Amino acid sequence: MKIAIIGAGVVGVTTAYMLAKTGHEVSVFDREPRAAMESSFANGGQLSYGFASPMGTPNLLGKIPRILMGSDPAFRMPSTLSLDFLKWSVQFLGHCGAKRSRADASKLAVLARDSGAVFKHILSDVNFEFGHRKSHKLVLLKYEKDLRDAETTIGDAGREVLSWERCLEREPALQDYRGEAAGGLWIADDEVGDAARFTEQMVEYSEQAFGVRFVFNSDVTDISQTQGEQRQLILSNGDIQAFDAIVVCTGVAGTQLLRGVGVRLPIYPVMGYSLTAPIGAHPPHVAVTDAGSKIVFSRIGEQIRIAGFADFGIASEERRRQRVQELIRTVRALVPNVADYSRIQSTWIGARPATPSSLPIVRQSKVPGVYLNMGHGMFGWTLSAGAAQTLANIIGPATHMSRAA
């Protein structure tokens, strides 16, 4: 089939690779000048194959009053309460209950584990450098109760609950940690890597190996017109191209595009922020997640990537600048020696497309010929390989010549 993919982030590019590998003729369209310019550009870098937890949990329910009052530094409410946010938040709160949260966590864990297996197969095909390594992971937990709760997960292979003293043994760089932690959850074999570098090189590989066509600076404005069994994709410059199938792999912007064909998805933007700097005096080897502060820090080559916060809605330019500065102040106080903060190389602001359950939407839509690979939230890098494989399985291998002109 002749297939169009909308979105050249890590999810879209990996999906293009998977579909082209099975014989389809694939074109990828993106409004940016190159791949991975939006949510994939500078995320936390952690490939959380052994630890992917939904955002909605019973613990978060207890924080709601502080979040509403703006006194929880990790979260911010939208500047304007839209109907979309109110509908999404009602569903999200429903997933914060203990039973549904456990079910979401179980499903997310399976998706993450399976994605890790697919990612290994991809790496057996390609040969390029993107700061990838097995880092293990240490999730810092603030209270003794958190440690007791974590004990329920240690039946999973590669998990250990550690006292604070044992955390320091596993990662000596935490001697400089200035936050509060009773201990941590150790996740063996988790990995780190630069999602943008991976995506950019996957573009080159997919072009050369499978003839995938990448069309940048091309904003898709409509997919609503049909021509027989084909779908027509309309670009902002007026160009119209026909395809047998269209796969939407965008972030939040894709929800507006899909509304034009009657598809409404429970996806809402959750802003995240990051900074990249040279390693400091005591950089960690282990990938660290500070669960209480909603901050992660990972060493990728000779750089430290620190990402954090969860702001609901698209923040104003002023608030974005403020939150970047808040992140810098927070991590300088929290982990003063992991990075050289005097030489910050870049900062990033991204709108992560989140579903109420934190589970992505990977399926055929109700519109014939339109497929979805969206809503990965903060786990787009982790779930990208597995989601791409799932979508390729749904479409199936190429078995006939394209009908599209």
C-alpha positions as a LaTeX table, in Angstrom:
\begin{tabular}{lrrr}
\hline
Residue & $x$ (\AA) & $y$ (\AA) & $z$ (\AA) \\
\hline
Met1 & 0.00 & 0.00 & 0.00 \\
Lys2 & 0.91 & 3.62 & $-0.41$ \\
Ile3 & 0.85 & 5.02 & 3.12 \\
Ala4 & 1.20 & 8.55 & 4.49 \\
Ile5 & 2.40 & 9.15 & 8.02 \\
Ile6 & 1.69 & 12.49 & 9.64 \\
Gly7 & 4.35 & 13.37 & 12.20 \\
Ala8 & 8.12 & 12.84 & 12.15 \\
Gly9 & 8.79 & 12.45 & 15.85 \\
Val10 & 10.24 & 9.25 & 17.23 \\
Val11 & 6.84 & 7.51 & 17.02 \\
Gly12 & 6.16 & 8.54 & 13.41 \\
Val13 & 9.65 & 7.78 & 12.12 \\
Thr14 & 9.79 & 4.39 & 13.84 \\
Thr15 & 6.36 & 3.59 & 12.41 \\
Ala16 & 7.60 & 4.55 & 8.95 \\
Tyr17 & 10.54 & 2.19 & 9.35 \\
Met18 & 8.30 & $-0.68$ & 10.42 \\
Leu19 & 5.80 & $-0.23$ & 7.60 \\
Ala20 & 8.47 & 0.25 & 4.94 \\
Lys21 & 10.30 & $-2.83$ & 6.17 \\
Thr22 & 7.17 & $-4.90$ & 5.47 \\
Gly23 & 7.02 & $-3.65$ & 1.88 \\
His24 & 4.77 & $-0.58$ & 1.97 \\
Glu25 & 5.52 & 2.63 & 0.09 \\
Val26 & 5.76 & 5.20 & 2.86 \\
Ser27 & 5.79 & 9.01 & 2.91 \\
Val28 & 6.18 & 11.03 & 6.12 \\
Phe29 & 4.92 & 14.60 & 6.45 \\
Asp30 & 5.88 & 17.04 & 9.19 \\
Arg31 & 5.34 & 20.75 & 9.66 \\
Glu32 & 8.83 & 21.28 & 11.11 \\
Pro33 & 12.03 & 21.65 & 9.03 \\
Arg34 & 13.42 & 18.31 & 10.25 \\
Ala35 & 12.53 & 15.29 & 12.36 \\
Ala36 & 12.08 & 15.22 & 16.15 \\
Met37 & 11.64 & 18.98 & 16.55 \\
Glu38 & 8.73 & 18.85 & 18.99 \\
Ser39 & 7.95 & 16.36 & 21.80 \\
Ser40 & 10.87 & 14.08 & 20.82 \\
Phe41 & 13.48 & 16.84 & 20.77 \\
Ala42 & 14.91 & 16.71 & 24.29 \\
Asn43 & 12.86 & 14.51 & 26.59 \\
Gly44 & 14.36 & 12.92 & 29.70 \\
Gly45 & 16.19 & 10.31 & 27.64 \\
Gln46 & 15.07 & 7.38 & 29.77 \\
Leu47 & 13.96 & 4.16 & 28.07 \\
Ser48 & 11.76 & 2.94 & 30.89 \\
Tyr49 & 11.26 & $-0.66$ & 29.83 \\
Gly50 & 11.22 & $-1.88$ & 33.43 \\
Phe51 & 9.41 & 1.06 & 35.02 \\
Ala52 & 6.57 & 2.87 & 33.27 \\
Ser53 & 4.03 & 4.19 & 35.73 \\
Pro54 & 0.80 & 5.99 & 34.77 \\
Met55 & 0.45 & 9.61 & 35.77 \\
Gly56 & $-2.90$ & 8.95 & 37.41 \\
Thr57 & $-2.41$ & 7.31 & 40.82 \\
Pro58 & $-4.05$ & 7.40 & 44.25 \\
Asn59 & $-1.05$ & 9.42 & 45.46 \\
Leu60 & $-1.82$ & 12.10 & 42.92 \\
Leu61 & $-5.39$ & 12.32 & 44.17 \\
Gly62 & $-4.02$ & 13.42 & 47.53 \\
Lys63 & $-2.12$ & 16.23 & 45.83 \\
Ile64 & $-5.16$ & 17.68 & 44.05 \\
Pro65 & $-5.83$ & 20.44 & 46.63 \\
Arg66 & $-2.23$ & 21.65 & 46.42 \\
Ile67 & $-2.26$ & 21.47 & 42.64 \\
Leu68 & $-5.48$ & 23.50 & 42.48 \\
Met69 & $-3.94$ & 26.13 & 44.76 \\
Gly70 & $-0.73$ & 26.21 & 42.71 \\
Ser71 & 1.42 & 25.18 & 45.68 \\
Asp72 & 2.75 & 21.92 & 44.25 \\
Pro73 & 5.90 & 22.89 & 42.30 \\
Ala74 & 5.70 & 19.84 & 40.01 \\
Phe75 & 2.26 & 20.62 & 38.54 \\
Arg76 & 0.43 & 23.60 & 37.11 \\
Met77 & $-3.21$ & 23.93 & 36.10 \\
Pro78 & $-4.21$ & 25.44 & 32.73 \\
Ser79 & $-4.45$ & 29.21 & 32.59 \\
Thr80 & $-7.98$ & 28.82 & 31.19 \\
Leu81 & $-10.35$ & 25.97 & 32.07 \\
Ser82 & $-11.65$ & 24.81 & 28.70 \\
Leu83 & $-14.41$ & 22.28 & 28.10 \\
Asp84 & $-11.80$ & 19.92 & 26.60 \\
Phe85 & $-9.76$ & 20.02 & 29.80 \\
Leu86 & $-12.80$ & 19.53 & 32.02 \\
Lys87 & $-13.88$ & 16.46 & 30.05 \\
Trp88 & $-10.34$ & 15.06 & 30.02 \\
Ser89 & $-9.76$ & 15.74 & 33.72 \\
Val90 & $-12.96$ & 13.94 & 34.74 \\
Gln91 & $-11.75$ & 10.86 & 32.87 \\
Phe92 & $-8.24$ & 11.29 & 34.28 \\
Leu93 & $-9.48$ & 11.44 & 37.87 \\
Gly94 & $-11.41$ & 8.24 & 37.22 \\
His95 & $-8.09$ & 6.54 & 36.42 \\
Cys96 & $-6.51$ & 7.76 & 39.66 \\
Gly97 & $-8.49$ & 5.27 & 41.75 \\
Ala98 & $-6.51$ & 2.34 & 43.10 \\
Lys99 & $-8.14$ & $-0.39$ & 41.01 \\
Arg100 & $-8.01$ & 1.40 & 37.64 \\
Ser101 & $-4.54$ & 2.77 & 38.32 \\
Arg102 & $-3.22$ & $-0.73$ & 39.01 \\
Ala103 & $-4.85$ & $-2.01$ & 35.81 \\
Asp104 & $-3.33$ & 0.86 & 33.80 \\
Ala105 & 0.08 & 0.25 & 35.37 \\
Ser106 & $-0.12$ & $-3.45$ & 34.50 \\
Lys107 & $-1.00$ & $-2.74$ & 30.86 \\
Leu108 & 1.66 & $-0.03$ & 30.59 \\
Ala109 & 4.28 & $-2.39$ & 32.01 \\
Val110 & 3.48 & $-4.99$ & 29.34 \\
Leu111 & 3.64 & $-2.37$ & 26.56 \\
Ala112 & 6.98 & $-1.08$ & 27.85 \\
Arg113 & 8.49 & $-4.54$ & 28.17 \\
Asp114 & 7.34 & $-5.56$ & 24.70 \\
Ser115 & 8.63 & $-2.29$ & 23.25 \\
Gly116 & 12.05 & $-2.99$ & 24.72 \\
Ala117 & 12.16 & $-6.32$ & 22.91 \\
Val118 & 11.21 & $-4.69$ & 19.59 \\
Phe119 & 13.80 & $-1.95$ & 20.14 \\
Lys120 & 16.54 & $-4.58$ & 20.42 \\
His121 & 15.49 & $-5.94$ & 17.03 \\
Ile122 & 15.70 & $-2.45$ & 15.54 \\
Leu123 & 19.20 & $-2.01$ & 16.94 \\
Ser124 & 20.24 & $-5.24$ & 15.27 \\
Asp125 & 19.35 & $-3.59$ & 11.92 \\
Val126 & 20.94 & $-0.18$ & 12.42 \\
Asn127 & 24.42 & 0.90 & 13.43 \\
Phe128 & 24.64 & 4.46 & 14.66 \\
Glu129 & 25.46 & 6.35 & 17.84 \\
Phe130 & 22.79 & 8.10 & 19.92 \\
Gly131 & 24.17 & 7.89 & 23.44 \\
His132 & 22.46 & 4.58 & 24.05 \\
Arg133 & 23.55 & 2.43 & 26.99 \\
Lys134 & 22.22 & 0.20 & 29.74 \\
Ser135 & 22.05 & 2.54 & 32.71 \\
His136 & 19.73 & 0.80 & 35.17 \\
Lys137 & 17.31 & 3.10 & 36.98 \\
Leu138 & 16.81 & 4.31 & 40.52 \\
Val139 & 13.41 & 5.76 & 41.44 \\
Leu140 & 13.78 & 7.87 & 44.58 \\
Leu141 & 10.84 & 7.54 & 46.96 \\
Lys142 & 10.11 & 10.22 & 49.53 \\
Tyr143 & 8.31 & 8.35 & 52.33 \\
Glu144 & 8.57 & 5.02 & 54.11 \\
Lys145 & 5.02 & 4.33 & 52.96 \\
Asp146 & 6.22 & 4.64 & 49.36 \\
Leu147 & 8.86 & 2.01 & 50.07 \\
Arg148 & 6.27 & $-0.32$ & 51.55 \\
Asp149 & 4.03 & 0.18 & 48.53 \\
Ala150 & 6.97 & $-0.53$ & 46.25 \\
Glu151 & 7.52 & $-3.83$ & 48.00 \\
Thr152 & 4.43 & $-5.11$ & 46.18 \\
Thr153 & 6.28 & $-4.80$ & 42.85 \\
Ile154 & 9.54 & $-6.55$ & 43.71 \\
Gly155 & 8.22 & $-9.86$ & 42.47 \\
Asp156 & 9.00 & $-8.50$ & 39.01 \\
Ala157 & 12.41 & $-9.55$ & 37.75 \\
Gly158 & 15.12 & $-6.96$ & 38.22 \\
Arg159 & 13.38 & $-4.90$ & 40.91 \\
Glu160 & 14.65 & $-4.21$ & 44.41 \\
Val161 & 13.52 & $-1.84$ & 47.14 \\
Leu162 & 16.57 & $-0.13$ & 48.61 \\
Ser163 & 17.18 & 1.83 & 51.79 \\
Trp164 & 18.76 & 5.25 & 51.36 \\
Glu165 & 22.14 & 3.82 & 52.37 \\
Arg166 & 21.90 & 1.18 & 49.64 \\
Cys167 & 20.82 & 3.83 & 47.13 \\
Leu168 & 24.09 & 5.62 & 47.85 \\
Glu169 & 26.00 & 2.39 & 47.31 \\
Arg170 & 24.40 & 1.92 & 43.88 \\
Glu171 & 24.82 & 5.57 & 42.88 \\
Pro172 & 27.49 & 7.46 & 44.86 \\
Ala173 & 26.68 & 10.71 & 43.03 \\
Leu174 & 23.55 & 10.91 & 45.23 \\
Gln175 & 25.80 & 11.91 & 48.14 \\
Asp176 & 25.14 & 15.45 & 46.89 \\
Tyr177 & 21.36 & 15.00 & 46.68 \\
Arg178 & 19.55 & 17.71 & 48.66 \\
Gly179 & 15.99 & 16.43 & 48.45 \\
Glu180 & 14.00 & 14.12 & 50.68 \\
Ala181 & 14.12 & 10.37 & 50.08 \\
Ala182 & 13.54 & 7.41 & 52.36 \\
Gly183 & 15.02 & 5.06 & 49.78 \\
Gly184 & 14.38 & 3.94 & 46.26 \\
Leu185 & 13.19 & 1.35 & 43.79 \\
Trp186 & 16.00 & $-0.18$ & 41.72 \\
Ile187 & 15.13 & $-1.18$ & 38.16 \\
Ala188 & 17.82 & $-3.34$ & 36.58 \\
Asp189 & 18.60 & $-3.07$ & 32.87 \\
Asp190 & 16.69 & 0.11 & 32.03 \\
Glu191 & 18.39 & 2.19 & 29.36 \\
Val192 & 19.02 & 5.77 & 28.23 \\
Gly193 & 19.52 & 7.37 & 24.83 \\
Asp194 & 18.95 & 10.58 & 22.91 \\
Ala195 & 15.57 & 10.28 & 21.18 \\
Ala196 & 16.22 & 13.12 & 18.74 \\
Arg197 & 19.58 & 11.75 & 17.58 \\
Phe198 & 18.03 & 8.31 & 17.17 \\
Thr199 & 15.10 & 9.72 & 15.17 \\
Glu200 & 17.26 & 11.85 & 12.88 \\
Gln201 & 19.46 & 8.87 & 12.03 \\
Met202 & 16.44 & 6.61 & 11.55 \\
Val203 & 15.27 & 9.10 & 8.91 \\
Glu204 & 18.51 & 8.63 & 6.99 \\
Tyr205 & 18.44 & 4.87 & 7.43 \\
Ser206 & 14.81 & 4.53 & 6.33 \\
Glu207 & 15.43 & 6.70 & 3.27 \\
Gln208 & 18.46 & 4.69 & 2.20 \\
Ala209 & 17.32 & 1.19 & 3.14 \\
Phe210 & 13.63 & 1.33 & 2.22 \\
Gly211 & 13.09 & 4.45 & 0.14 \\
Val212 & 10.89 & 6.20 & 2.70 \\
Arg213 & 10.07 & 9.73 & 1.55 \\
Phe214 & 10.25 & 12.51 & 4.15 \\
Val215 & 8.50 & 15.80 & 3.39 \\
Phe216 & 9.33 & 18.55 & 5.89 \\
Asn217 & 7.92 & 22.08 & 6.22 \\
Ser218 & 4.62 & 20.51 & 5.18 \\
Asp219 & 1.63 & 21.11 & 7.41 \\
Val220 & $-1.30$ & 18.75 & 6.79 \\
Thr221 & $-4.56$ & 20.68 & 7.02 \\
Asp222 & $-7.16$ & 18.11 & 6.00 \\
Ile223 & $-7.64$ & 14.38 & 5.46 \\
Ser224 & $-11.40$ & 14.51 & 5.10 \\
Gln225 & $-11.77$ & 14.16 & 1.33 \\
Thr226 & $-12.00$ & 10.75 & $-0.25$ \\
Gln227 & $-11.56$ & 9.43 & $-3.75$ \\
Gly228 & $-13.00$ & 5.96 & $-4.07$ \\
Glu229 & $-11.25$ & 3.77 & $-1.51$ \\
Gln230 & $-8.34$ & 6.18 & $-1.22$ \\
Arg231 & $-7.70$ & 8.96 & 1.26 \\
Gln232 & $-6.63$ & 12.42 & 0.17 \\
Leu233 & $-4.14$ & 14.35 & 2.22 \\
Ile234 & $-4.26$ & 18.13 & 1.79 \\
Leu235 & $-1.25$ & 20.32 & 2.65 \\
Ser236 & $-1.27$ & 23.96 & 3.69 \\
Asn237 & 0.23 & 24.94 & 0.31 \\
Gly238 & $-2.82$ & 23.46 & $-1.42$ \\
Asp239 & $-1.08$ & 20.32 & $-2.64$ \\
Ile240 & $-3.32$ & 17.22 & $-2.63$ \\
Gln241 & $-1.88$ & 13.71 & $-2.55$ \\
Ala242 & $-3.71$ & 10.37 & $-2.57$ \\
Phe243 & $-2.87$ & 7.39 & $-0.37$ \\
Asp244 & $-4.30$ & 4.01 & 0.45 \\
Ala245 & $-3.93$ & 4.70 & 4.16 \\
Ile246 & $-3.00$ & 7.55 & 6.49 \\
Val247 & $-1.37$ & 7.04 & 9.89 \\
Val248 & $-1.60$ & 9.94 & 12.36 \\
Cys249 & 1.45 & 10.00 & 14.65 \\
Thr250 & 1.32 & 13.61 & 15.78 \\
Gly251 & 1.04 & 15.12 & 19.21 \\
Val252 & $-1.86$ & 17.22 & 20.38 \\
Ala253 & $-2.22$ & 19.00 & 17.02 \\
Gly254 & $-3.39$ & 15.77 & 15.45 \\
Thr255 & $-6.55$ & 15.75 & 17.54 \\
Gln256 & $-7.80$ & 18.88 & 15.75 \\
Leu257 & $-7.00$ & 17.34 & 12.36 \\
Leu258 & $-8.93$ & 14.20 & 13.25 \\
Arg259 & $-11.97$ & 16.13 & 14.41 \\
Gly260 & $-12.40$ & 17.12 & 10.77 \\
Val261 & $-13.24$ & 13.49 & 9.97 \\
Gly262 & $-15.35$ & 12.95 & 13.08 \\
Val263 & $-12.71$ & 11.27 & 15.26 \\
Arg264 & $-12.48$ & 12.70 & 18.79 \\
Leu265 & $-9.71$ & 11.42 & 21.07 \\
Pro266 & $-9.19$ & 11.91 & 24.82 \\
Ile267 & $-5.75$ & 13.48 & 24.41 \\
Tyr268 & $-4.69$ & 16.60 & 26.28 \\
Pro269 & $-1.32$ & 18.41 & 26.38 \\
Val270 & 0.83 & 18.06 & 29.49 \\
Met271 & 3.80 & 20.40 & 29.22 \\
Gly272 & 7.26 & 19.16 & 30.16 \\
Tyr273 & 10.59 & 20.96 & 30.33 \\
Ser274 & 14.23 & 19.96 & 30.12 \\
Leu275 & 17.78 & 21.24 & 30.08 \\
Thr276 & 20.92 & 19.73 & 28.62 \\
Ala277 & 24.33 & 20.60 & 30.08 \\
Pro278 & 27.85 & 19.18 & 30.29 \\
Ile279 & 28.42 & 16.68 & 33.09 \\
Gly280 & 29.29 & 18.18 & 36.46 \\
Ala281 & 31.74 & 17.19 & 39.18 \\
His282 & 29.67 & 14.18 & 40.27 \\
Pro283 & 27.54 & 12.96 & 37.35 \\
Pro284 & 25.39 & 9.89 & 37.92 \\
His285 & 25.93 & 6.71 & 35.97 \\
Val286 & 22.46 & 5.43 & 36.87 \\
Ala287 & 19.33 & 7.03 & 35.38 \\
Val288 & 17.51 & 8.65 & 38.30 \\
Thr289 & 13.84 & 9.51 & 38.70 \\
Asp290 & 12.90 & 11.68 & 41.66 \\
Ala291 & 9.27 & 10.64 & 42.02 \\
Gly292 & 8.42 & 13.32 & 44.59 \\
Ser293 & 9.85 & 16.22 & 42.59 \\
Lys294 & 8.66 & 14.85 & 39.22 \\
Ile295 & 12.21 & 15.23 & 37.86 \\
Val296 & 14.49 & 12.81 & 36.01 \\
Phe297 & 18.17 & 13.11 & 35.26 \\
Ser298 & 20.20 & 10.94 & 32.93 \\
Arg299 & 23.75 & 10.92 & 31.68 \\
Ile300 & 23.83 & 10.66 & 27.88 \\
Gly301 & 27.43 & 10.57 & 26.73 \\
Glu302 & 29.23 & 13.58 & 28.20 \\
Gln303 & 25.99 & 15.45 & 28.79 \\
Ile304 & 23.34 & 15.46 & 31.49 \\
Arg305 & 19.70 & 15.64 & 30.47 \\
Ile306 & 17.37 & 16.82 & 33.24 \\
Ala307 & 13.63 & 16.93 & 32.62 \\
Gly308 & 10.65 & 17.58 & 34.80 \\
Phe309 & 7.31 & 19.07 & 35.74 \\
Ala310 & 3.83 & 18.37 & 34.42 \\
Asp311 & 1.80 & 21.43 & 33.43 \\
Phe312 & $-1.70$ & 20.81 & 32.13 \\
Gly313 & $-2.56$ & 22.73 & 28.97 \\
Ile314 & $-0.52$ & 24.80 & 26.53 \\
Ala315 & 1.28 & 27.36 & 28.67 \\
Ser316 & 1.78 & 30.96 & 27.60 \\
Glu317 & 5.23 & 32.06 & 26.44 \\
Glu318 & 5.75 & 33.92 & 29.71 \\
Arg319 & 4.82 & 30.92 & 31.84 \\
Arg320 & 7.05 & 28.65 & 29.75 \\
Arg321 & 10.03 & 30.90 & 30.37 \\
Gln322 & 9.20 & 31.02 & 34.06 \\
Arg323 & 8.92 & 27.24 & 34.31 \\
Val324 & 12.24 & 26.68 & 32.56 \\
Gln325 & 13.88 & 28.99 & 35.09 \\
Glu326 & 12.06 & 27.21 & 37.93 \\
Leu327 & 13.40 & 23.89 & 36.66 \\
Ile328 & 16.95 & 25.25 & 36.56 \\
Arg329 & 16.66 & 26.68 & 40.10 \\
Thr330 & 15.10 & 23.46 & 41.39 \\
Val331 & 17.72 & 21.09 & 40.03 \\
Arg332 & 20.63 & 23.34 & 41.00 \\
Ala333 & 19.38 & 23.13 & 44.57 \\
Leu334 & 18.42 & 19.45 & 44.37 \\
Val335 & 21.45 & 17.97 & 42.58 \\
Pro336 & 24.08 & 20.74 & 42.51 \\
Asn337 & 26.98 & 18.71 & 41.15 \\
Val338 & 25.51 & 16.42 & 38.50 \\
Ala339 & 25.73 & 19.07 & 35.76 \\
Asp340 & 27.74 & 22.16 & 34.91 \\
Tyr341 & 24.85 & 24.59 & 35.18 \\
Ser342 & 27.03 & 27.52 & 34.14 \\
Arg343 & 27.18 & 26.02 & 30.63 \\
Ile344 & 23.61 & 24.94 & 29.88 \\
Gln345 & 23.63 & 24.04 & 26.20 \\
Ser346 & 19.92 & 24.00 & 25.50 \\
Thr347 & 16.49 & 24.00 & 27.08 \\
Trp348 & 13.34 & 22.34 & 25.78 \\
Ile349 & 9.61 & 22.82 & 26.22 \\
Gly350 & 7.30 & 20.13 & 24.92 \\
Ala351 & 3.57 & 19.43 & 24.91 \\
Arg352 & 3.31 & 15.73 & 25.70 \\
Pro353 & 0.05 & 14.25 & 24.35 \\
Ala354 & $-1.49$ & 12.44 & 27.32 \\
Thr355 & $-4.50$ & 10.17 & 27.61 \\
Pro356 & $-6.42$ & 9.85 & 30.90 \\
Ser357 & $-5.04$ & 6.33 & 31.39 \\
Ser358 & $-1.48$ & 7.11 & 30.19 \\
Leu359 & $-2.00$ & 4.32 & 27.65 \\
Pro360 & $-1.42$ & 5.21 & 23.97 \\
Ile361 & $-4.05$ & 4.90 & 21.26 \\
Val362 & $-2.76$ & 2.49 & 18.61 \\
Arg363 & $-5.51$ & 1.20 & 16.33 \\
Gln364 & $-7.52$ & 1.75 & 13.19 \\
Ser365 & $-9.91$ & 4.65 & 13.57 \\
Lys366 & $-13.60$ & 4.47 & 12.74 \\
Val367 & $-12.78$ & 6.19 & 9.44 \\
Pro368 & $-11.69$ & 3.69 & 6.76 \\
Gly369 & $-8.05$ & 4.10 & 5.82 \\
Val370 & $-7.13$ & 6.27 & 8.82 \\
Tyr371 & $-4.97$ & 4.74 & 11.55 \\
Leu372 & $-3.84$ & 6.13 & 14.93 \\
Asn373 & $-0.55$ & 5.91 & 16.82 \\
Met374 & $-0.96$ & 8.70 & 19.35 \\
Gly375 & $-1.24$ & 9.70 & 23.00 \\
His376 & 2.01 & 8.26 & 24.36 \\
Gly377 & 2.42 & 11.08 & 26.88 \\
Met378 & 5.73 & 11.01 & 28.72 \\
Phe379 & 6.53 & 7.52 & 27.39 \\
Gly380 & 6.79 & 8.22 & 23.66 \\
Trp381 & 10.49 & 7.31 & 23.57 \\
Thr382 & 9.93 & 4.17 & 25.62 \\
Leu383 & 6.85 & 2.93 & 23.75 \\
Ser384 & 7.76 & 4.04 & 20.22 \\
Ala385 & 9.22 & 0.75 & 19.00 \\
Gly386 & 6.44 & $-1.45$ & 20.37 \\
Ala387 & 3.69 & 0.90 & 19.21 \\
Ala388 & 5.17 & 0.99 & 15.71 \\
Gln389 & 5.26 & $-2.79$ & 15.59 \\
Thr390 & 1.66 & $-3.01$ & 16.81 \\
Leu391 & 0.49 & $-0.57$ & 14.15 \\
Ala392 & 2.42 & $-2.45$ & 11.45 \\
Asn393 & 0.76 & $-5.68$ & 12.58 \\
Ile394 & $-2.69$ & $-4.05$ & 12.34 \\
Ile395 & $-2.07$ & $-2.85$ & 8.79 \\
Gly396 & $-0.25$ & $-6.04$ & 7.79 \\
Pro397 & 2.50 & $-6.56$ & 5.21 \\
Ala398 & 2.22 & $-5.27$ & 1.67 \\
Thr399 & 0.38 & $-7.85$ & $-0.43$ \\
His400 & $-0.72$ & $-5.89$ & $-3.50$ \\
Met401 & 0.12 & $-2.93$ & $-5.66$ \\
Ser402 & $-0.99$ & 0.49 & $-4.50$ \\
Arg403 & $-4.28$ & 1.86 & $-5.81$ \\
Ala404 & $-3.19$ & 5.44 & $-5.15$ \\
Ala405 & $-1.88$ & 7.58 & $-7.99$ \\
\hline
\end{tabular}
